[in-house]
Amino acid sequence: MNLHSFARFGLHTRTLRLMASFSGTVALGLFAQGAHADPSPALDRFSLSAGGYYVDPTFNVQGNTRYGSAQSGDIDRDRTTLPRVRAELLLGDSHGLSFDYFRYRNDYTYSTSRSFNVGGTPAILAGSANANIEVDFASLAYKWWLGSGNDVFGIGVGAGYYRAHYDLQASGVFNGTTGALSESQTEKTFAPLLELGWKHAFSKDLRIYAEASGVKKNWGTVTGHIYGGALGVEWYPLKNIGIGADYGITRIHIDRDGGNSQAAFDIKLKGPSAYLKMRF
């Protein structure tokens, strides 16, 4: 088999609209903040984080065509850094919005050659695969924060948006008979989002947090889910400028049913993130 590239994305127009809507709401929230009492010390009125997610990726691809099927098994890749932007806005003292964006991109190569017997006759199967995969993911959630002391628990519901493009080429040889597959596909969709979170404040400037989120789509020719979780800390040595770090795990699973061919991609990401943070 031979897989081609899962072409490059930029941040799609709809994602930009999400960010523009969030920015407008930020302005309204900041304008109205003076009318509310101080929130929990674990929360800020508005915070913006920009940084990188330094991941150790594992990739797995399965494919089925009229020529047969193949599975790569888990392929470990070199560590890479994903750009990431996050923002939170507090509306009142216990409601708010959260925004998250990251991009994943990597190239993969897989080849196999096997010899075996079919009814006593020697047979040889050989194939190769190449893939370039990119995923842009953005989410926007409305959040309820429960608690007013140093510990707060958050529940968020909203929408996740992802846009994925791939070019797939596959080729194989079985006892001199050659088969090939070439396919290009772009998928973009919104899907329901659920977020859970917990924050504890040792002080207004030092906090720890834990969070988990999930997006799932089970309709259309391309289905799948994105799940993630992280445990982290944030510290503000200055009133409005701070740093943050966490360790997270993300799993991306995409199934593609193209009629004559099916493919399944599993991407597991794990590693630390580091952010420069601003709050107001």
C-alpha positions as CSV (number, residue, x, y, z in Angstrom):
1,M,0.0,0.0,0.0
2,N,1.0,3.6,-0.5
3,L,-0.6,6.5,1.3
4,H,-0.1,10.1,-0.1
5,S,-0.4,13.3,2.0
6,F,-3.2,14.4,4.4
7,A,-2.7,17.9,3.0
8,R,-1.9,21.0,4.9
9,F,-4.4,23.1,6.7
10,G,-4.5,26.7,7.7
11,L,-6.9,27.9,10.3
12,H,-10.3,27.7,8.4
13,T,-12.7,30.6,8.0
14,R,-15.2,29.1,10.4
15,T,-12.5,28.8,13.0
16,L,-11.7,32.5,12.5
17,R,-15.4,33.3,13.0
18,L,-15.4,31.3,16.2
19,M,-12.4,33.4,17.4
20,A,-14.0,36.7,16.3
21,S,-17.2,35.8,18.2
22,F,-15.3,34.9,21.3
23,S,-13.4,38.2,21.1
24,G,-16.6,40.2,20.9
25,T,-18.0,38.4,23.9
26,V,-14.7,39.1,25.7
27,A,-15.2,42.8,25.2
28,L,-18.7,42.7,26.6
29,G,-17.6,40.6,29.5
30,L,-14.8,42.9,30.5
31,F,-17.1,45.9,30.2
32,A,-19.6,44.4,32.6
33,Q,-17.2,42.9,35.1
34,G,-17.3,45.9,37.4
35,A,-20.9,45.0,38.3
36,H,-20.0,41.7,39.8
37,A,-18.3,40.7,43.1
38,D,-14.9,39.1,43.0
39,P,-15.1,35.5,41.8
40,S,-13.3,32.5,43.3
41,P,-9.5,33.1,43.6
42,A,-9.2,30.0,41.3
43,L,-10.8,32.0,38.4
44,D,-9.8,35.1,36.3
45,R,-12.2,37.4,34.6
46,F,-10.3,36.8,31.3
47,S,-7.1,34.8,30.5
48,L,-5.3,34.1,27.3
49,S,-2.6,31.4,26.9
50,A,-0.3,30.8,23.9
51,G,2.3,28.1,23.7
52,G,3.2,24.6,22.5
53,Y,2.2,21.0,23.1
54,Y,5.4,18.9,23.0
55,V,4.0,15.5,22.2
56,D,5.3,11.9,21.8
57,P,2.9,10.7,19.0
58,T,1.9,7.1,18.1
59,F,0.2,6.4,14.8
60,N,-1.9,3.5,13.6
61,V,-3.5,3.0,10.2
62,Q,-5.8,0.3,8.9
63,G,-7.0,0.0,5.4
64,N,-9.4,-2.2,3.4
65,T,-9.6,-2.2,-0.4
66,R,-10.8,-4.7,-3.0
67,Y,-7.2,-6.0,-3.1
68,G,-7.2,-6.8,0.6
69,S,-6.5,-5.2,4.0
70,A,-3.5,-4.1,6.0
71,Q,-2.7,-2.8,9.4
72,S,0.4,-0.8,10.3
73,G,0.4,-1.6,14.0
74,D,1.5,1.2,16.4
75,I,4.2,3.4,14.9
76,D,6.1,5.7,17.2
77,R,7.2,9.0,15.8
78,D,9.7,11.6,16.8
79,R,8.6,14.2,19.3
80,T,7.1,17.3,17.8
81,T,5.6,20.6,19.1
82,L,2.0,21.6,18.2
83,P,1.0,25.2,18.4
84,R,-1.8,25.8,20.9
85,V,-3.9,28.8,21.9
86,R,-6.4,28.8,24.8
87,A,-8.7,31.5,26.3
88,E,-11.2,31.7,29.2
89,L,-13.8,34.4,29.9
90,L,-15.9,34.7,33.1
91,L,-19.4,36.0,32.8
92,G,-20.7,37.0,36.2
93,D,-19.1,34.9,39.0
94,S,-20.0,31.3,38.0
95,H,-20.5,31.2,34.2
96,G,-18.1,31.6,31.4
97,L,-16.7,30.6,28.0
98,S,-13.7,28.6,27.1
99,F,-11.8,28.4,23.7
100,D,-9.1,26.0,22.6
101,Y,-7.2,25.5,19.4
102,F,-4.4,23.3,18.3
103,R,-2.9,21.9,15.1
104,Y,-1.4,18.5,14.5
105,R,0.7,17.6,11.4
106,N,3.0,14.7,10.7
107,D,4.3,12.4,7.9
108,Y,4.2,8.6,8.1
109,T,5.8,5.8,6.0
110,Y,5.0,2.1,6.3
111,S,6.1,-0.9,4.3
112,T,5.8,-4.7,4.6
113,S,6.9,-7.8,2.8
114,R,5.8,-11.3,3.7
115,S,6.1,-14.8,2.3
116,F,3.7,-17.6,3.2
117,N,2.0,-20.7,1.7
118,V,-1.4,-20.8,0.1
119,G,-2.6,-24.3,-0.3
120,G,1.0,-25.5,-0.4
121,T,2.0,-22.9,-3.0
122,P,4.6,-20.2,-2.0
123,A,3.2,-16.7,-2.1
124,I,4.7,-13.3,-1.6
125,L,2.9,-10.1,-0.4
126,A,4.6,-6.7,-0.5
127,G,3.3,-3.2,0.0
128,S,4.2,0.3,1.2
129,A,2.3,3.3,2.5
130,N,3.0,7.0,3.0
131,A,0.8,9.5,4.7
132,N,0.9,13.2,5.6
133,I,-1.7,14.0,8.2
134,E,-2.9,17.4,9.4
135,V,-5.8,18.2,11.8
136,D,-6.9,21.7,12.9
137,F,-9.2,21.6,15.9
138,A,-11.0,24.4,17.7
139,S,-13.6,24.3,20.4
140,L,-15.9,26.8,22.1
141,A,-17.9,25.8,25.3
142,Y,-20.2,27.5,27.7
143,K,-19.1,26.7,31.2
144,W,-20.7,26.5,34.6
145,W,-18.4,26.9,37.6
146,L,-19.6,25.3,40.9
147,G,-18.1,26.6,44.1
148,S,-16.9,30.0,45.3
149,G,-13.9,29.1,47.6
150,N,-10.4,27.9,46.6
151,D,-11.9,24.9,44.8
152,V,-14.2,25.1,41.8
153,F,-15.6,22.5,39.5
154,G,-16.5,23.2,35.9
155,I,-19.0,21.6,33.5
156,G,-19.0,22.9,29.9
157,V,-21.1,22.1,26.8
158,G,-20.5,23.5,23.3
159,A,-19.2,22.6,19.9
160,G,-15.9,21.4,18.5
161,Y,-14.9,22.1,14.9
162,Y,-12.3,20.2,13.0
163,R,-11.1,20.3,9.4
164,A,-9.0,17.4,8.1
165,H,-7.5,16.9,4.6
166,Y,-5.6,13.8,3.4
167,D,-4.3,12.4,0.2
168,L,-4.1,8.7,0.3
169,Q,-2.1,6.5,-2.1
170,A,-1.6,2.7,-1.5
171,S,0.0,0.0,-3.6
172,G,0.8,-3.6,-3.2
173,V,2.0,-6.7,-5.0
174,F,0.7,-10.2,-4.5
175,N,2.5,-12.9,-6.5
176,G,3.2,-10.4,-9.3
177,T,-0.3,-8.9,-9.4
178,T,-0.3,-5.2,-8.6
179,G,-3.1,-3.2,-6.9
180,A,-3.2,0.5,-6.2
181,L,-5.4,3.0,-4.5
182,S,-5.4,6.8,-4.7
183,E,-7.7,9.1,-2.8
184,S,-8.0,12.7,-1.6
185,Q,-10.5,13.8,1.0
186,T,-11.3,16.9,3.0
187,E,-13.6,16.7,5.9
188,K,-14.9,19.6,8.0
189,T,-17.6,19.5,10.6
190,F,-19.0,20.6,13.9
191,A,-19.6,18.1,16.6
192,P,-21.0,18.2,20.2
193,L,-18.4,18.9,22.9
194,L,-18.4,18.1,26.7
195,E,-15.8,19.6,29.1
196,L,-15.1,18.8,32.8
197,G,-12.7,20.7,34.9
198,W,-11.4,21.4,38.5
199,K,-9.2,24.2,39.8
200,H,-7.6,24.8,43.2
201,A,-6.1,28.1,44.2
202,F,-3.2,28.1,46.7
203,S,-3.3,31.8,46.2
204,K,-4.6,34.2,43.5
205,D,-1.3,33.8,41.7
206,L,-0.7,30.0,42.1
207,R,-3.1,27.3,41.0
208,I,-3.4,23.7,39.9
209,Y,-6.0,22.3,37.6
210,A,-7.3,19.1,36.0
211,E,-9.5,18.9,32.9
212,A,-11.0,16.5,30.4
213,S,-12.9,17.0,27.2
214,G,-14.5,15.0,24.4
215,V,-15.8,15.6,20.9
216,K,-17.6,12.8,19.0
217,K,-19.1,12.6,15.5
218,N,-20.9,9.4,14.4
219,W,-22.7,10.4,11.1
220,G,-21.4,10.9,7.6
221,T,-18.7,9.2,5.6
222,V,-16.0,10.4,8.0
223,T,-16.7,9.7,11.7
224,G,-14.6,9.7,14.8
225,H,-13.8,11.4,18.1
226,I,-11.2,13.5,19.9
227,Y,-10.7,12.9,23.6
228,G,-8.2,14.6,25.9
229,G,-7.2,15.3,29.5
230,A,-4.5,17.2,31.3
231,L,-3.2,18.0,34.8
232,G,-1.3,21.3,35.2
233,V,-0.2,24.4,37.2
234,E,-0.2,28.1,36.5
235,W,1.8,30.8,38.3
236,Y,1.7,34.6,37.9
237,P,4.9,36.3,39.1
238,L,3.5,39.5,37.8
239,K,-0.1,40.8,38.2
240,N,-1.1,40.2,34.6
241,I,1.6,38.0,33.2
242,G,2.3,34.4,34.1
243,I,3.4,31.0,32.9
244,G,1.6,27.7,32.8
245,A,2.5,24.0,32.3
246,D,0.6,20.8,32.1
247,Y,0.9,17.2,31.1
248,G,-1.8,16.0,28.7
249,I,-3.0,13.0,26.7
250,T,-5.0,13.4,23.4
251,R,-6.5,10.7,21.3
252,I,-7.7,11.4,17.7
253,H,-9.6,8.6,15.9
254,I,-11.0,9.0,12.4
255,D,-12.8,6.4,10.3
256,R,-13.3,6.9,6.6
257,D,-15.8,4.8,4.6
258,G,-15.4,5.4,0.9
259,G,-17.6,2.6,-0.4
260,N,-14.9,0.5,-2.2
261,S,-12.3,1.4,0.5
262,Q,-12.2,2.0,4.2
263,A,-9.5,3.5,6.4
264,A,-9.1,4.1,10.1
265,F,-6.5,6.4,11.7
266,D,-5.6,6.4,15.3
267,I,-3.3,9.2,16.6
268,K,-2.3,9.2,20.3
269,L,-0.5,12.3,21.6
270,K,1.0,12.6,25.1
271,G,3.4,15.1,26.6
272,P,3.9,18.4,28.4
273,S,2.6,21.8,27.3
274,A,4.0,25.2,28.2
275,Y,2.2,28.6,27.9
276,L,2.8,32.3,28.3
277,K,-0.4,33.6,30.1
278,M,-2.0,37.0,30.3
279,R,-5.0,37.8,32.5
280,F,-7.2,40.9,33.0
